[in-house]
Amino acid sequence: MTNPIASGGGEDPEGPEAVPAPDAVARASGPTAPHGAAAEELRALVAAAGADHRPLDRWLAPGGPEAAEDAAVRVTADALRAFLARRAEALAARERAAAAAGPRWTALPPALTGRPPAAEQALAALRPEGLGLAPLTRARAAELARGLSGLAAHLEKADARASALAALLGRDAPRSTREAEELVSLAGLAAGPHRAPEHWLDPEVLPRVRAARAELADATRRLAETEAAATTTFRPEIVTLPELPDVARRLTEGARGLGGTLSGTVRADRRIIGAFTTAGNWRRDLYDKLPLALAWSAAHERLRSLVRAHGALLGRYAAPELADPAVLDAALGHAEALHRLAPDTLADPRRRGLLAGQLADGRTPAPELTGHAAAVRDALADWRGVLRGPLLADRAEELAGQPLGRAARWASAHLAPLAAAAELLGAVAAVGRDDDPAYAPTLEEARTVLDAVREARRATGALDARAGADRLLLGPWYQGLDTEPSGIGAPLPDATPGQAAAGELLARARDLAARADGPHAEDRHRELLGRYAPDTAPGTDGDPGADGDPGADGYPGTAGGPGTLALCRALDIARTAERLAPDALADPERRARLAGLLADGRPAPRDAPRQAGEIRAEPSARRRGAQGGRRRARTGGGRPGTTGHG
């Protein structure tokens, strides 16, 4: 039989009569020819053959529309529940953001993040570990930044000064606060009036100086003792009397009394001794005092001898005749201090020479030495004050063990994180809190705020990213965040038939989605709906799944879907076909012809609009024919062999 849809008409195989359009369409497409009101439905059915959204082939079977509708309700219910969950998540996240940041939380720049920047994270790798910024307010962060900035600059300059000072003194750049303090102490030894001669700085010479000082000290003590015993009788000049030993011996061994008086030698010796007494003349009791004078003179000569013996070693501290113990002790103390502060330097002849050039007796220090030392001393005083303060109390020991330059870099490492923290805190505080005009969050609190804002934006973005798919799902009931769950599917004023059908489906799906048990759709339901299945994938509209397939659930048509209105139109066509042609759907051959006309994905018949027009025109033609036949019957006219279709 010729397909009248394709050919524009057709012949009845039982005779040459022209087949009426409803019959031609019916015979070609499967159902038996309807007339009257059923013909109007057939017209709509034929017109649907050219529609964009037609039922799937598997729906055009006995019970197919009912199964497809059940699947539609189930899959739509799951899609609705997913939408409502996203909406609820977004609303809750936005409420948390408003509670954390205030009602103007949306004014926070999206670029702000609660994640610590790399510079702040790097503080944990410092040695010692950097300061924690979480408890800081904006004011405290700014104050700390100013303090550390000034400290870093001060320490940097002091480090340069300390290196220059170390070079002058033949030392390495200080590796710790203690070594920097030693430098300052060394530089201070340049100003003493009694400094050690250069050769005293030799570690091998210093023990000889100590031994000489010990001998001189013993001789000085002995001289002081003998002087104390003799000074009440004799004048100090007696110790310089060269003939004292001989005079004292002759007087001690010679005649005394009248015999001594008569001896010219004795009288002469008595006059010599008497001249050096405190009384100025000889007395008999001086015989017993002569040993005191001799002891005093011997002690004096012993000290002079030692001074002469150690003259080269002691230098100017042994001139002119006797060493001044206090001066010698001061010079030796200077040497001892140098050896204590710089033993490694003094062990190296080259470095020792550099140090001696600045600090040894008789040398003039470089003009810049004093300035370097003063700058380092002031910086160390400030640094020690900071280390003793509460800010760095638990890091003071480690920081003190570092070079000043490294300590400066440690302080500088905080500046960028503190600036970023102040900026973040300023932005969060600028949004403000209506309930707290003096709102000044800590960095930890501000990051909690930003985390809440980020989550609100993420959840809102996730909802917005699927707005297209959700709008297709809900149709005119979609209002984004303002969608009212209880109003989904509710009757709309001036709703089109298609919207009314979609509303009924959405209302059923809404009620099903409200049940605790779910999900309600299985793979077979989504497979049955094919491309009409609502998109339930978490991605954006129309995006392929992670594996590149058309749909994230693996079924064709689940990445987007044409929407609920299109689904309802396709279901309506399937229901109409089942109502008009139940027998055809039960007959495989006739069902195949009907599916060829109506099924989704099949080529749309080119003549479907004309065929629908003929079906619309056929009842009118039949009525006109019937009316003409009645007129001819009344008048006796009419052509034989023709009848009207009434």
WODA-V333643 format. One record per residue. PHI is phi in whole degrees, -180 to 180 (NA if undefined). BURIAL is b if it has 24 or more other C-alpha atoms within 12 Angstrom, else e. Layout:
phi->PHI burial->BURIAL
phi->PHI burial->BURIAL
This chain:
phi->NA burial->e
phi->-73 burial->e
phi->-74 burial->b
phi->-67 burial->b
phi->-69 burial->b
phi->-80 burial->e
phi->-100 burial->e
phi->93 burial->b
phi->178 burial->b
phi->139 burial->b
phi->-114 burial->e
phi->-79 burial->e
phi->-63 burial->e
phi->-90 burial->e
phi->-179 burial->e
phi->-82 burial->e
phi->-65 burial->e
phi->-66 burial->e
phi->-82 burial->b
phi->-57 burial->b
phi->-56 burial->b
phi->-59 burial->b
phi->-67 burial->b
phi->-61 burial->b
phi->-65 burial->b
phi->-63 burial->b
phi->-66 burial->b
phi->-72 burial->b
phi->-103 burial->b
phi->127 burial->b
phi->-73 burial->b
phi->-72 burial->b
phi->-66 burial->b
phi->-94 burial->b
phi->-137 burial->b
phi->70 burial->e
phi->-63 burial->e
phi->-64 burial->b
phi->-64 burial->b
phi->-64 burial->b
phi->-66 burial->b
phi->-64 burial->b
phi->-58 burial->b
phi->-64 burial->b
phi->-66 burial->b
phi->-66 burial->b
phi->-61 burial->b
phi->-67 burial->b
phi->-62 burial->b
phi->-102 burial->b
phi->-74 burial->b
phi->-73 burial->e
phi->-123 burial->b
phi->-117 burial->b
phi->-67 burial->b
phi->-71 burial->b
phi->-54 burial->b
phi->-73 burial->b
phi->-79 burial->b
phi->-86 burial->b
phi->-153 burial->b
phi->-55 burial->b
phi->77 burial->e
phi->-63 burial->b
phi->-60 burial->b
phi->-65 burial->b
phi->-65 burial->b
phi->-66 burial->b
phi->-66 burial->b
phi->-61 burial->b
phi->-62 burial->b
phi->-62 burial->b
phi->-63 burial->b
phi->-66 burial->b
phi->-65 burial->b
phi->-65 burial->b
phi->-62 burial->b
phi->-66 burial->b
phi->-65 burial->b
phi->-62 burial->b
phi->-64 burial->b
phi->-64 burial->b
phi->-63 burial->b
phi->-65 burial->b
phi->-66 burial->b
phi->-64 burial->b
phi->-63 burial->b
phi->-64 burial->b
phi->-64 burial->b
phi->-65 burial->b
phi->-63 burial->b
phi->-65 burial->b
phi->-64 burial->b
phi->-67 burial->b
phi->-66 burial->b
phi->-66 burial->b
phi->-63 burial->b
phi->-65 burial->b
phi->-68 burial->e
phi->-81 burial->b
phi->-107 burial->b
phi->100 burial->b
phi->-66 burial->e
phi->-99 burial->e
phi->-63 burial->b
phi->-68 burial->b
phi->-78 burial->e
phi->-66 burial->b
phi->-58 burial->e
phi->-61 burial->e
phi->-71 burial->e
phi->-68 burial->b
phi->-135 burial->b
phi->-82 burial->b
phi->-78 burial->b
phi->-59 burial->b
phi->-67 burial->e
phi->-59 burial->e
phi->-63 burial->e
phi->-73 burial->b
phi->-62 burial->e
phi->-68 burial->e
phi->-61 burial->b
phi->-67 burial->e
phi->-88 burial->e
phi->-69 burial->b
phi->-127 burial->e
phi->-72 burial->b
phi->-57 burial->e
phi->-67 burial->b
phi->-72 burial->b
phi->-80 burial->b
phi->-96 burial->b
phi->-56 burial->b
phi->-80 burial->e
phi->-83 burial->b
phi->-87 burial->b
phi->-64 burial->b
phi->-64 burial->b
phi->-68 burial->b
phi->-64 burial->b
phi->-66 burial->b
phi->-64 burial->e
phi->-65 burial->b
phi->-63 burial->b
phi->-62 burial->e
phi->-64 burial->b
phi->-70 burial->b
phi->-64 burial->b
phi->-63 burial->e
phi->-65 burial->b
phi->-62 burial->b
phi->-64 burial->b
phi->-63 burial->b
phi->-68 burial->b
phi->-62 burial->b
phi->-65 burial->b
phi->-65 burial->b
phi->-64 burial->b
phi->-64 burial->b
phi->-65 burial->b
phi->-65 burial->b
phi->-65 burial->b
phi->-65 burial->b
phi->-65 burial->b
phi->-62 burial->b
phi->-63 burial->b
phi->-62 burial->b
phi->-96 burial->b
phi->72 burial->b
phi->-116 burial->b
phi->-75 burial->b
phi->-57 burial->b
phi->-62 burial->b
phi->-100 burial->b
phi->-160 burial->b
phi->-61 burial->b
phi->-62 burial->b
phi->-67 burial->b
phi->-65 burial->b
phi->-66 burial->b
phi->-64 burial->b
phi->-60 burial->b
phi->-62 burial->b
phi->-64 burial->b
phi->-61 burial->b
phi->-61 burial->b
phi->-66 burial->b
phi->-77 burial->b
phi->-76 burial->b
phi->-99 burial->b
phi->-69 burial->b
phi->-74 burial->e
phi->-121 burial->b
phi->-105 burial->b
phi->-73 burial->b
phi->-61 burial->b
phi->-59 burial->b
phi->-70 burial->b
phi->-68 burial->b
phi->-77 burial->b
phi->-72 burial->b
phi->-59 burial->b
phi->-81 burial->e
phi->-87 burial->b
phi->-56 burial->b
phi->-60 burial->e
phi->-67 burial->e
phi->-65 burial->b
phi->-62 burial->b
phi->-64 burial->e
phi->-62 burial->b
phi->-63 burial->b
phi->-67 burial->e
phi->-63 burial->b
phi->-64 burial->b
phi->-66 burial->b
phi->-66 burial->e
phi->-66 burial->b
phi->-66 burial->b
phi->-64 burial->e
phi->-63 burial->e
phi->-62 burial->b
phi->-66 burial->b
phi->-68 burial->e
phi->-68 burial->b
phi->-64 burial->b
phi->-63 burial->e
phi->-76 burial->e
phi->-101 burial->b
phi->-69 burial->b
phi->-76 burial->e
phi->-109 burial->b
phi->-115 burial->b
phi->-81 burial->b
phi->-60 burial->b
phi->-63 burial->e
phi->-62 burial->b
phi->-72 burial->b
phi->-96 burial->e
phi->-76 burial->b
phi->-65 burial->e
phi->-88 burial->e
phi->-56 burial->b
phi->-61 burial->b
phi->-68 burial->e
phi->-62 burial->b
phi->-64 burial->b
phi->-66 burial->e
phi->-64 burial->b
phi->-65 burial->b
phi->-70 burial->b
phi->-91 burial->e
phi->-82 burial->b
phi->-72 burial->e
phi->-121 burial->e
phi->65 burial->e
phi->-65 burial->e
phi->-63 burial->e
phi->-69 burial->e
phi->-68 burial->e
phi->-78 burial->e
phi->-87 burial->e
phi->-64 burial->e
phi->-65 burial->e
phi->-64 burial->b
phi->-63 burial->b
phi->-66 burial->e
phi->-65 burial->b
phi->-64 burial->b
phi->-63 burial->e
phi->-62 burial->b
phi->-66 burial->b
phi->-59 burial->b
phi->-66 burial->b
phi->-103 burial->b
phi->-95 burial->b
phi->-68 burial->e
phi->-83 burial->e
phi->88 burial->e
phi->-150 burial->e
phi->-80 burial->b
phi->-135 burial->b
phi->-59 burial->e
phi->-71 burial->e
phi->-72 burial->b
phi->-56 burial->b
phi->-77 burial->e
phi->-94 burial->b
phi->-57 burial->b
phi->-60 burial->b
phi->-65 burial->b
phi->-66 burial->b
phi->-62 burial->b
phi->-63 burial->b
phi->-62 burial->b
phi->-65 burial->b
phi->-65 burial->b
phi->-64 burial->b
phi->-65 burial->b
phi->-67 burial->b
phi->-61 burial->b
phi->-65 burial->b
phi->-62 burial->b
phi->-66 burial->e
phi->-65 burial->b
phi->-62 burial->b
phi->-66 burial->b
phi->-66 burial->e
phi->-102 burial->b
phi->-57 burial->b
phi->-65 burial->e
phi->-72 burial->b
phi->-87 burial->b
phi->64 burial->b
phi->-68 burial->b
phi->-80 burial->b
phi->-111 burial->b
phi->-106 burial->e
phi->-81 burial->e
phi->-123 burial->e
phi->-121 burial->b
phi->-74 burial->b
phi->-83 burial->b
phi->-57 burial->b
phi->-66 burial->e
phi->-67 burial->e
phi->-62 burial->b
phi->-64 burial->b
phi->-64 burial->b
phi->-66 burial->b
phi->-65 burial->b
phi->-61 burial->b
phi->-62 burial->b
phi->-65 burial->b
phi->-61 burial->b
phi->-63 burial->b
phi->-62 burial->b
phi->-68 burial->b
phi->-72 burial->e
phi->-82 burial->b
phi->-137 burial->b
phi->-63 burial->b
phi->-67 burial->e
phi->-65 burial->b
phi->-73 burial->b
phi->-77 burial->b
phi->-103 burial->e
phi->-55 burial->e
phi->-65 burial->e
phi->-67 burial->b
phi->-61 burial->b
phi->-64 burial->b
phi->-64 burial->b
phi->-65 burial->b
phi->-63 burial->b
phi->-61 burial->b
phi->-100 burial->b
phi->-119 burial->b
phi->-72 burial->b
phi->-60 burial->b
phi->87 burial->e
phi->-99 burial->e
phi->-103 burial->e
phi->-62 burial->b
phi->-62 burial->b
phi->-57 burial->e
phi->-78 burial->e
phi->-59 burial->b
phi->-64 burial->b
phi->-67 burial->e
phi->-60 burial->b
phi->-63 burial->b
phi->-65 burial->b
phi->-64 burial->b
phi->-66 burial->b
phi->-62 burial->b
phi->-65 burial->b
phi->-64 burial->b
phi->-65 burial->b
phi->-63 burial->e
phi->-64 burial->b
phi->-64 burial->b
phi->-63 burial->b
phi->-64 burial->e
phi->-66 burial->b
phi->-65 burial->b
phi->-80 burial->e
phi->-75 burial->e
phi->-69 burial->e
phi->-62 burial->e
phi->-114 burial->b
phi->-56 burial->e
phi->-83 burial->e
phi->-121 burial->b
phi->-60 burial->b
phi->-63 burial->e
phi->-68 burial->e
phi->-67 burial->b
phi->-65 burial->b
phi->-85 burial->b
phi->-110 burial->b
phi->-61 burial->b
phi->-61 burial->b
phi->-64 burial->b
phi->-69 burial->b
phi->-62 burial->b
phi->-64 burial->b
phi->-67 burial->b
phi->-60 burial->b
phi->-66 burial->b
phi->-64 burial->b
phi->-62 burial->b
phi->-86 burial->b
phi->-68 burial->b
phi->-63 burial->b
phi->-60 burial->b
phi->-68 burial->b
phi->-64 burial->b
phi->-64 burial->b
phi->-64 burial->b
phi->-63 burial->b
phi->-64 burial->b
phi->-63 burial->b
phi->-64 burial->b
phi->-65 burial->b
phi->-66 burial->b
phi->-68 burial->b
phi->-67 burial->b
phi->-65 burial->b
phi->-63 burial->b
phi->78 burial->b
phi->-130 burial->e
phi->-60 burial->e
phi->-87 burial->e
phi->-152 burial->e
phi->-60 burial->e
phi->-93 burial->e
phi->-55 burial->b
phi->-139 burial->b
phi->-72 burial->b
phi->-79 burial->b
phi->-62 burial->b
phi->-63 burial->b
phi->-66 burial->b
phi->-63 burial->b
phi->-70 burial->b
phi->-64 burial->b
phi->-60 burial->b
phi->-66 burial->b
phi->-64 burial->b
phi->-66 burial->b
phi->-66 burial->b
phi->-61 burial->b
phi->-66 burial->b
phi->-64 burial->b
phi->-68 burial->b
phi->-64 burial->b
phi->-66 burial->b
phi->-65 burial->b
phi->-64 burial->b
phi->-63 burial->b
phi->-70 burial->b
phi->-65 burial->b
phi->-64 burial->b
phi->-107 burial->b
phi->-59 burial->b
phi->-62 burial->b
phi->-65 burial->b
phi->-68 burial->b
phi->-68 burial->b
phi->-65 burial->b
phi->-69 burial->b
phi->-98 burial->b
phi->61 burial->b
phi->-67 burial->b
phi->-85 burial->b
phi->-81 burial->b
phi->-134 burial->b
phi->62 burial->b
phi->-62 burial->b
phi->-88 burial->e
phi->-61 burial->b
phi->-93 burial->e
phi->-55 burial->b
phi->-71 burial->e
phi->-95 burial->e
phi->-65 burial->b
phi->86 burial->b
phi->-66 burial->b
phi->-56 burial->e
phi->-108 burial->e
phi->-66 burial->e
phi->60 burial->e
phi->-70 burial->e
phi->-75 burial->e
phi->-56 burial->e
phi->-64 burial->b
phi->-68 burial->b
phi->-63 burial->b
phi->-63 burial->b
phi->-63 burial->b
phi->-61 burial->b
phi->-63 burial->b
phi->-63 burial->b
phi->-65 burial->b
phi->-64 burial->b
phi->-64 burial->b
phi->-65 burial->b
phi->-62 burial->b
phi->-64 burial->b
phi->-69 burial->b
phi->-65 burial->b
phi->-72 burial->b
phi->-74 burial->e
phi->-69 burial->e
phi->-76 burial->e
phi->170 burial->e
phi->-69 burial->b
phi->-100 burial->b
phi->-102 burial->b
phi->-110 burial->e
phi->-58 burial->e
phi->-66 burial->e
phi->-69 burial->b
phi->-66 burial->b
phi->-66 burial->b
phi->-63 burial->b
phi->-78 burial->b
phi->57 burial->b
phi->-70 burial->b
phi->-85 burial->b
phi->-66 burial->b
phi->-59 burial->b
phi->-73 burial->b
phi->-115 burial->b
phi->-72 burial->b
phi->-78 burial->b
phi->-79 burial->b
phi->-84 burial->b
phi->-57 burial->b
phi->71 burial->b
phi->-74 burial->b
phi->-71 burial->b
phi->-68 burial->b
phi->-62 burial->e
phi->-91 burial->e
phi->85 burial->e
phi->-71 burial->e
phi->-59 burial->b
phi->-135 burial->b
phi->-66 burial->b
phi->-92 burial->b
phi->88 burial->b
phi->-107 burial->b
phi->-59 burial->b
phi->90 burial->b
phi->-86 burial->b
phi->-90 burial->b
phi->120 burial->b
phi->82 burial->b
phi->-77 burial->b
phi->107 burial->b
phi->-69 burial->b
phi->-61 burial->b
phi->-65 burial->b
phi->-60 burial->b
phi->-67 burial->b
phi->-64 burial->b
phi->-65 burial->b
phi->-63 burial->b
phi->-63 burial->b
phi->-64 burial->b
phi->-64 burial->b
phi->-66 burial->b
phi->-63 burial->b
phi->-62 burial->b
phi->-68 burial->b
phi->-71 burial->b
phi->-83 burial->b
phi->-135 burial->b
phi->-63 burial->b
phi->-70 burial->e
phi->-65 burial->b
phi->-68 burial->b
phi->-84 burial->e
phi->-98 burial->e
phi->-54 burial->e
phi->-68 burial->e
phi->-69 burial->b
phi->-63 burial->b
phi->-63 burial->b
phi->-66 burial->b
phi->-66 burial->b
phi->-64 burial->b
phi->-61 burial->b
phi->-84 burial->b
phi->-109 burial->b
phi->-67 burial->b
phi->-63 burial->b
phi->93 burial->e
phi->-85 burial->e
phi->-59 burial->e
phi->-73 burial->b
phi->-59 burial->b
phi->-66 burial->e
phi->-97 burial->b
phi->-58 burial->b
phi->-62 burial->b
phi->-67 burial->b
phi->-61 burial->b
phi->-63 burial->b
phi->-65 burial->b
phi->-65 burial->b
phi->-64 burial->b
phi->-66 burial->b
phi->-79 burial->e
phi->-59 burial->b
phi->-59 burial->b
phi->-66 burial->e
phi->-63 burial->e
phi->-67 burial->b
phi->-66 burial->e
phi->-63 burial->e
phi->-65 burial->e
phi->-66 burial->e
phi->-65 burial->e
phi->-65 burial->e
phi->-63 burial->b
phi->-68 burial->e
phi->-65 burial->e
phi->-65 burial->e
phi->-64 burial->e
phi->-71 burial->e
phi->-99 burial->e
phi->84 burial->e
phi->-87 burial->e
phi->107 burial->e
phi->-93 burial->e
phi->-65 burial->e
phi->82 burial->e
phi->-120 burial->e
phi->-134 burial->e
phi->-95 burial->e
phi->-98 burial->e
phi->-111 burial->e
